[in-house]
């Protein structure tokens, strides 16, 4: 990633979603950013939220993303059917330079993807020191050491995902270590500056 593009901009302003996140004073704030589509399984996110709310009734899910109208409508219908209307907030899109505030307001970033080429949103969330919970996929395999700089779980049981979130939130010191480790993974291994130094080192050895 280009870290400079993610840092503060004087004209960044605040997205509508960030305002709602700031207004939430109690409960976990779960975040998803990406396309609303089957391989990202937003229905699983709703199931995870429902499980989390059994222990944390103030927990909310925040979504930024768009998708095909019919599929998007089916997700909206499921939100109502599951009784989650008051705990799910959805914004179709937001400019990249306003993402910092959204990421920083979240407690966890969730990506229950079936497959992923890499998953740049993982890098962004980690750069902003968020604990990522995702599935074993191309990006996660390269970036995450589960339990150290994020959490990797098979997408088989929403109750297991909820427990991982709640257990991590219940240990603030561990959560803070994971957040810092996530940031350092990006800064030392996955920015253009860091990669350029590595490429030059390899080139100079030839």
Secondary structure, 3 states (H helix, E strand, C coil): CCHHHHCCCCCCCCCHHHHHHHHCCCCCEEEEECCCCHHHCHHHHHHHHHHHHHHCCCCEEEEECCCCHHHHHHHHHHHHHCCCHHHEEEECCCCHHHHHHHHHHCCEEEECCCCCCCCHHHHHHHHCCCEEEECCCHHHHHHCCECCCEEECCCCCHHHHHHHHHHHHCCHHHHHHHHHHHHHHHHHHCCHHHHHHHHHHHHHHC
